[in-house]
């Protein structure tokens, strides 16, 4: 082996070592942000964000599950900035918060942003402690079901829908005809049942705070919204403050002195043109392009949502 070949070999080895070191540092940094590997030791607080209309519970539950078995994460702050959304999706996120509290012994604190109404407030009822800004819009405890009736438009266009059904209520909520009295009774019964589920969750979470009881909660649960300071006066939240206030309260509740180490889930990777060319299943790409933006597709949407 001559001198030139030896020099190339050494230079190649050095480059390989540098590339390897950079890769190790990149992995360490990523895992540190994830809160699962490298990074500062000791107890920490996780921060998970719930933003926008709640149609799909899976992204937020996935983020919460990331910290469920991490013994270093003693508390989770859920930043809620949402007007609510689907009934079942809101219930699933609430249930996950309860599971983390009861089964995983995590302290849960909700930090309300600009809006935490209806389904956003339903989720907050799953927490140990709720922090709102004075100007947060919250409340809106109730249920709404709505759809458009475009039957007159079809008549104007000379179009006549034909329906063959197995029972008189099979096409309940049809957007091409008027609702019958029987159908209205059925749908109102569903709305009332979903409303009582919501009120039951609020009673379980807030009864006894600021003199709240079920009668007072039902009096205020007529769909109205509150500012954060009104919600505190009425017993629907526990403290006024911002996201930092919530993090500090969570740390104090679990005995962390000083400013806690705060970890967040890694940001979702955006897809590229290469993904479109190489992926055979585009459903995941569609979800990542518009997370939570696809309702069920049913003509009637029952929602815990502030309109």
C-alpha positions as CSV (number, residue, x, y, z in Angstrom):
1,X,0.0,0.0,0.0
2,X,1.6,3.3,-1.1
3,X,1.4,6.6,0.8
4,X,-1.4,8.0,-1.3
5,X,-3.7,4.9,-0.7
6,X,-2.9,5.1,3.0
7,X,-3.8,8.8,3.1
8,X,-7.1,8.1,1.4
9,X,-7.9,5.2,3.8
10,X,-7.2,7.4,6.8
11,X,-9.3,10.3,5.4
12,X,-12.2,7.9,4.7
13,X,-12.1,6.5,8.2
14,X,-12.1,10.0,9.7
15,X,-15.1,11.0,7.5
16,X,-16.9,7.9,8.5
17,X,-16.3,8.6,12.2
18,X,-17.5,12.2,11.9
19,X,-20.7,11.0,10.1
20,X,-21.3,8.4,12.7
21,X,-20.8,10.9,15.5
22,X,-23.3,13.3,13.9
23,X,-25.9,10.6,13.5
24,X,-25.5,9.6,17.2
25,X,-25.9,13.2,18.3
26,X,-29.0,13.6,16.1
27,X,-30.6,10.5,17.5
28,X,-29.7,11.6,21.0
29,X,-31.3,15.0,20.4
30,X,-34.5,13.5,19.0
31,X,-34.9,11.0,21.8
32,X,-34.3,13.7,24.3
33,X,-37.2,15.7,22.9
34,X,-39.3,12.6,23.0
35,X,-38.4,12.2,26.7
36,X,-37.6,8.5,26.3
37,X,-33.8,8.1,26.1
38,X,-31.0,10.6,26.4
39,X,-31.3,14.0,28.0
40,X,-31.6,15.4,31.5
41,X,-32.3,12.9,34.2
42,X,-34.9,13.4,37.0
43,X,-38.6,14.0,37.2
44,X,-40.2,15.9,34.4
45,X,-43.5,17.3,33.2
46,X,-44.8,16.4,29.7
47,X,-46.7,18.9,27.6
48,X,-49.2,17.6,25.1
49,X,-51.3,19.9,22.8
50,X,-54.9,19.5,21.8
51,X,-55.7,22.1,19.1
52,X,-58.6,22.6,16.7
53,X,-61.9,20.9,16.2
54,X,-61.9,17.4,17.8
55,X,-62.9,14.9,15.1
56,X,-60.2,12.2,15.6
57,X,-59.0,11.3,19.1
58,X,-56.1,9.1,17.9
59,X,-53.4,11.8,17.5
60,X,-53.8,13.2,21.0
61,X,-54.2,9.7,22.6
62,X,-51.0,8.6,20.8
63,X,-49.1,11.6,22.3
64,X,-50.5,10.8,25.7
65,X,-49.6,7.1,25.5
66,X,-46.0,8.1,24.7
67,X,-45.6,9.2,28.3
68,X,-47.8,6.7,30.0
69,X,-45.1,4.3,31.0
70,X,-42.2,6.8,31.4
71,X,-41.6,6.8,35.2
72,X,-39.7,10.1,34.9
73,X,-42.9,11.8,33.7
74,X,-44.8,12.6,36.9
75,X,-47.3,14.9,35.4
76,X,-48.8,15.8,32.0
77,X,-50.0,19.2,31.0
78,X,-52.6,19.1,28.3
79,X,-52.8,22.5,26.5
80,X,-56.4,22.7,25.1
81,X,-57.2,25.2,22.4
82,X,-60.4,23.8,20.9
83,X,-64.1,24.6,20.5
84,X,-64.9,20.9,20.9
85,X,-66.1,18.6,18.2
86,X,-67.4,15.1,17.9
87,X,-69.1,13.5,21.0
88,X,-67.3,10.2,20.9
89,X,-63.9,11.7,20.1
90,X,-64.2,14.1,23.1
91,X,-65.2,11.2,25.3
92,X,-62.3,9.0,24.2
93,X,-59.7,11.7,25.1
94,X,-61.4,12.3,28.4
95,X,-61.3,8.5,29.1
96,X,-57.6,8.4,28.3
97,X,-56.9,11.2,30.8
98,X,-58.8,9.3,33.4
99,X,-56.9,6.1,32.6
100,X,-53.6,7.9,33.0
101,X,-54.7,9.2,36.3
102,X,-56.1,6.0,37.7
103,X,-54.0,3.3,36.1
104,X,-50.7,5.1,35.5
105,X,-50.8,7.4,38.5
106,X,-50.0,10.5,36.4
107,X,-51.1,13.9,37.6
108,X,-53.0,15.7,34.8
109,X,-53.3,19.5,34.5
110,X,-55.2,21.2,31.7
111,X,-54.1,24.6,30.4
112,X,-56.8,26.4,28.5
113,X,-55.8,28.6,25.6
114,X,-58.1,31.0,23.7
115,X,-61.0,28.5,23.6
116,X,-61.7,25.4,25.6
117,X,-65.4,25.0,25.1
118,X,-67.9,22.2,24.8
119,X,-65.9,19.1,23.9
120,X,-62.8,21.0,24.9
121,X,-64.3,21.5,28.4
122,X,-65.4,17.9,28.4
123,X,-61.8,16.9,28.0
124,X,-60.7,19.2,30.8
125,X,-63.0,17.4,33.2
126,X,-60.6,14.5,33.0
127,X,-57.9,16.5,34.7
128,X,-56.8,16.9,38.3
129,X,-56.5,20.6,38.0
130,X,-57.7,23.1,35.4
131,X,-56.0,26.4,34.6
132,X,-57.6,29.1,32.4
133,X,-56.6,32.5,31.2
134,X,-58.9,35.3,32.3
135,X,-60.0,35.7,28.7
136,X,-60.3,32.1,27.8
137,X,-63.7,31.2,26.3
138,X,-65.0,28.0,28.0
139,X,-68.2,26.3,29.0
140,X,-70.7,25.7,26.3
141,X,-71.9,22.6,28.1
142,X,-74.4,21.0,25.7
143,X,-75.0,19.1,22.5
144,X,-76.0,20.2,19.1
145,X,-77.1,18.2,16.1
146,X,-77.6,20.0,12.7
147,X,-77.7,19.4,9.0
148,X,-78.9,21.3,5.9
149,X,-82.2,20.6,4.2
150,X,-81.8,21.1,0.5
151,X,-85.0,19.5,-0.6
152,X,-86.4,22.8,-2.0
153,X,-83.3,23.2,-4.1
154,X,-83.8,19.7,-5.6
155,X,-87.4,20.6,-6.3
156,X,-86.3,23.8,-8.0
157,X,-83.8,21.8,-10.1
158,X,-86.5,19.2,-11.0
159,X,-84.8,16.4,-9.1
160,X,-86.8,14.0,-7.1
161,X,-85.0,11.6,-4.6
162,X,-86.3,8.0,-4.4
163,X,-85.8,6.0,-1.2
164,X,-86.4,2.4,-0.4
165,X,-86.1,1.6,3.3
166,X,-86.7,-1.2,5.8
167,X,-88.4,0.9,8.4
168,X,-89.9,4.4,8.8
169,X,-86.9,5.8,10.7
170,X,-84.2,4.3,8.5
171,X,-83.6,7.7,6.7
172,X,-84.1,9.8,9.8
173,X,-82.4,13.2,9.3
174,X,-82.7,13.0,5.6
175,X,-81.6,16.3,4.1
176,X,-84.0,16.1,1.2
177,X,-87.3,16.3,3.1
178,X,-88.9,17.8,6.2
179,X,-88.5,16.0,9.5
180,X,-91.5,14.2,10.9
181,X,-92.7,14.8,14.5
182,X,-91.8,11.2,15.3
183,X,-88.2,11.7,14.0
184,X,-87.9,14.9,16.0
185,X,-88.8,13.1,19.2
186,X,-86.2,10.4,18.5
187,X,-83.4,12.8,17.8
188,X,-84.3,15.0,20.7
189,X,-84.1,11.9,22.9
190,X,-80.6,11.2,21.6
191,X,-79.5,14.8,22.2
192,X,-80.9,14.7,25.8
193,X,-79.1,11.4,26.5
194,X,-75.8,12.8,25.2
195,X,-76.4,16.0,27.2
196,X,-76.9,14.0,30.4
197,X,-73.7,12.2,29.8
198,X,-71.9,15.5,29.5
199,X,-73.5,16.9,32.7
200,X,-72.7,13.7,34.5
201,X,-69.0,14.1,33.7
202,X,-69.0,17.8,34.8
203,X,-70.8,16.8,38.1
204,X,-68.2,14.1,38.8
205,X,-65.3,16.5,38.2
206,X,-66.6,19.8,39.6
207,X,-69.3,19.2,42.2
208,X,-68.3,20.7,45.6
209,X,-66.1,23.4,44.1
210,X,-67.3,26.9,44.8
211,X,-70.6,25.5,46.0
212,X,-71.3,23.7,42.7
213,X,-73.8,20.9,42.8
214,X,-75.8,19.1,40.1
215,X,-78.7,21.6,40.2
216,X,-76.4,24.6,39.8
217,X,-74.4,22.9,37.1
218,X,-77.6,22.1,35.1
219,X,-78.7,25.7,35.6
220,X,-75.5,26.9,34.0
221,X,-75.2,24.1,31.4
222,X,-77.5,25.6,28.9
223,X,-74.9,26.1,26.2
224,X,-73.7,29.5,27.4
225,X,-70.0,30.2,27.4
226,X,-67.9,31.8,30.2
227,X,-64.7,33.8,30.3
228,X,-62.0,32.2,32.3
229,X,-62.5,34.5,35.3
230,X,-66.3,33.8,35.2
231,X,-65.5,30.0,35.0
232,X,-63.3,30.4,38.1
233,X,-66.0,32.2,40.0
234,X,-68.5,29.5,39.1
235,X,-66.2,26.7,40.0
236,X,-65.6,25.3,36.5
237,X,-61.8,25.9,36.6
238,X,-59.3,25.9,39.5
239,X,-56.8,28.7,38.7
240,X,-56.1,31.6,36.4
241,X,-52.9,31.7,34.5
242,X,-51.1,30.8,31.3
243,X,-49.3,27.7,30.1
244,X,-46.3,28.3,32.3
245,X,-48.7,28.6,35.3
246,X,-50.1,25.2,34.5
247,X,-46.6,23.6,34.1
248,X,-45.5,25.1,37.5
249,X,-48.7,24.0,39.2
250,X,-48.2,20.4,37.8
251,X,-44.6,20.4,39.1
252,X,-45.7,21.6,42.5
253,X,-48.5,19.0,42.7
254,X,-45.9,16.2,42.1
255,X,-43.2,17.6,44.4
256,X,-40.8,18.9,41.7
257,X,-38.9,21.9,43.1
258,X,-38.0,24.8,40.8
259,X,-38.6,24.8,37.1
260,X,-39.3,21.3,35.9
261,X,-37.8,19.6,32.8
262,X,-40.6,19.9,30.2
263,X,-40.8,17.3,27.4
264,X,-43.1,17.2,24.4
265,X,-43.9,14.6,21.7
266,X,-41.8,15.0,18.5
267,X,-43.5,17.1,15.8
268,X,-45.3,15.2,13.1
269,X,-43.1,14.8,10.0
270,X,-44.6,16.5,7.0
271,X,-44.9,14.3,3.9
272,X,-43.0,15.1,0.7
273,X,-43.4,14.5,-3.0
274,X,-41.2,11.4,-2.6
275,X,-43.7,10.0,-0.1
276,X,-46.5,10.4,-2.7
277,X,-44.4,8.6,-5.3
278,X,-43.3,5.7,-3.0
279,X,-46.2,5.2,-0.6
280,X,-48.9,2.7,-1.7
281,X,-51.3,3.5,1.1
282,X,-52.1,7.2,0.9
283,X,-54.6,7.2,3.9
284,X,-51.8,8.0,6.3
285,X,-50.6,10.8,4.1
286,X,-54.1,12.3,4.0
287,X,-54.4,12.2,7.7
288,X,-51.0,13.9,8.1
289,X,-52.0,16.5,5.5
290,X,-55.2,17.5,7.4
291,X,-55.1,15.9,10.9
292,X,-58.5,15.6,12.5
293,X,-60.2,17.3,9.5
294,X,-62.4,14.4,8.4
295,X,-65.8,14.0,10.1
296,X,-67.7,10.7,10.0
297,X,-69.5,11.6,6.7
298,X,-72.9,11.0,8.3
299,X,-75.6,13.5,7.3
300,X,-76.3,14.3,11.0
301,X,-73.4,15.4,13.2
302,X,-73.9,15.2,17.0
303,X,-71.4,17.5,18.5
304,X,-70.0,18.7,21.8
305,X,-69.0,21.8,19.9
306,X,-69.3,25.6,20.4
307,X,-70.6,27.0,17.1
